[in-house]
């Protein structure tokens, strides 16, 4: 069978960057971020978080091919921000939200044990 090994969906090959950045040469304040070994789960959550930023004019993602385990996130911002700033802010905000969610779940599990 020609299907790749299952672990290839998650394990980052040695020497490969998790995230790469490429500025758009045709549109000012636009860029693409290629995130290796991720899929719709991360792509959609990141896209929605970027849309919460008032300086983001466009945010979208795509999976180039079902057998390529990467997503490409496109971000276009106003002149008050840069795609890199918007991306970093979205990642930081998601980290905070997920940390709060983790604490809430853990405390509820602990509460139900006793």
C-alpha positions as CSV (number, residue, x, y, z in Angstrom):
1,X,0.0,0.0,0.0
2,X,1.2,3.5,-0.8
3,X,-0.2,5.2,2.3
4,X,2.4,6.9,4.5
5,X,3.0,5.7,8.1
6,X,0.6,7.0,10.7
7,X,3.3,8.6,12.8
8,X,4.3,10.8,9.9
9,X,1.1,12.9,10.6
10,X,2.5,14.0,14.0
11,X,6.3,13.5,14.2
12,X,8.2,16.5,12.9
13,X,11.2,15.3,10.8
14,X,14.6,16.3,12.1
15,X,15.8,19.6,10.8
16,X,12.2,20.7,9.8
17,X,10.9,24.0,11.3
18,X,7.4,23.8,12.9
19,X,6.4,27.2,11.5
20,X,7.8,29.1,8.5
21,X,7.0,32.6,7.5
22,X,6.8,34.0,4.0
23,X,5.8,37.7,3.2
24,X,3.5,38.3,0.3
25,X,5.3,40.3,-2.4
26,X,2.1,41.6,-4.1
27,X,0.0,42.7,-1.1
28,X,1.3,45.0,1.7
29,X,0.9,43.6,5.2
30,X,0.1,40.1,4.0
31,X,2.0,36.9,4.7
32,X,1.7,33.1,4.8
33,X,2.6,30.9,7.7
34,X,3.3,27.2,6.9
35,X,2.7,25.1,10.0
36,X,4.0,21.5,9.7
37,X,2.3,18.5,11.1
38,X,-1.1,20.2,11.8
39,X,-4.5,19.9,10.3
40,X,-8.0,21.4,10.3
41,X,-8.2,21.4,14.1
42,X,-5.4,23.9,14.5
43,X,-6.1,25.7,11.3
44,X,-9.7,26.6,12.1
45,X,-9.0,27.6,15.7
46,X,-6.1,29.8,14.7
47,X,-8.2,31.3,11.8
48,X,-11.1,32.1,14.2
49,X,-8.7,33.7,16.8
50,X,-7.1,35.9,14.1
51,X,-10.6,37.1,13.1
52,X,-11.1,38.4,16.6
53,X,-8.3,40.9,16.0
54,X,-9.7,44.2,14.6
55,X,-6.4,44.8,12.7
56,X,-6.8,41.6,10.7
57,X,-8.5,42.1,7.3
58,X,-8.3,38.5,6.2
59,X,-7.4,35.2,7.8
60,X,-7.7,31.9,6.2
61,X,-6.0,28.5,5.9
62,X,-5.8,25.6,3.6
63,X,-4.4,22.1,3.5
64,X,-2.4,21.8,0.3
65,X,-3.1,18.0,-0.1
66,X,-4.5,15.3,2.2
67,X,-1.2,13.4,2.3
68,X,0.8,16.5,3.1
69,X,0.6,17.1,6.8
70,X,0.8,20.8,6.9
71,X,-1.5,23.9,6.8
72,X,-0.9,27.2,5.2
73,X,-2.4,30.2,7.1
74,X,-2.8,33.5,5.2
75,X,-3.0,36.7,7.1
76,X,-3.6,40.2,5.8
77,X,-3.6,43.1,8.3
78,X,-4.1,46.9,8.4
79,X,-1.2,49.2,8.5
80,X,-1.4,49.4,12.3
81,X,-0.2,45.8,12.6
82,X,1.8,43.2,10.8
83,X,0.9,39.6,10.0
84,X,3.7,38.4,12.4
85,X,2.3,40.5,15.2
86,X,-1.3,39.3,14.6
87,X,-0.1,35.7,14.4
88,X,1.9,35.9,17.6
89,X,-0.9,37.7,19.4
90,X,-3.4,35.0,18.3
91,X,-1.1,32.2,19.5
92,X,-0.6,33.9,22.9
93,X,-4.3,34.5,23.3
94,X,-5.1,30.9,22.4
95,X,-2.4,29.7,24.9
96,X,-4.1,31.7,27.7
97,X,-7.6,30.5,26.7
98,X,-6.5,26.9,26.6
99,X,-4.7,27.2,30.0
100,X,-7.8,28.6,31.6
101,X,-9.9,25.7,30.0
102,X,-7.4,23.2,31.3
103,X,-7.6,24.6,34.8
104,X,-11.4,24.6,34.8
105,X,-11.5,21.0,33.6
106,X,-9.0,19.8,36.1
107,X,-10.8,21.5,39.0
108,X,-14.1,20.1,37.9
109,X,-12.6,16.6,37.7
110,X,-11.1,17.0,41.1
111,X,-14.4,18.3,42.5
112,X,-16.3,15.3,41.2
113,X,-13.8,12.9,42.7
114,X,-14.6,14.1,46.2
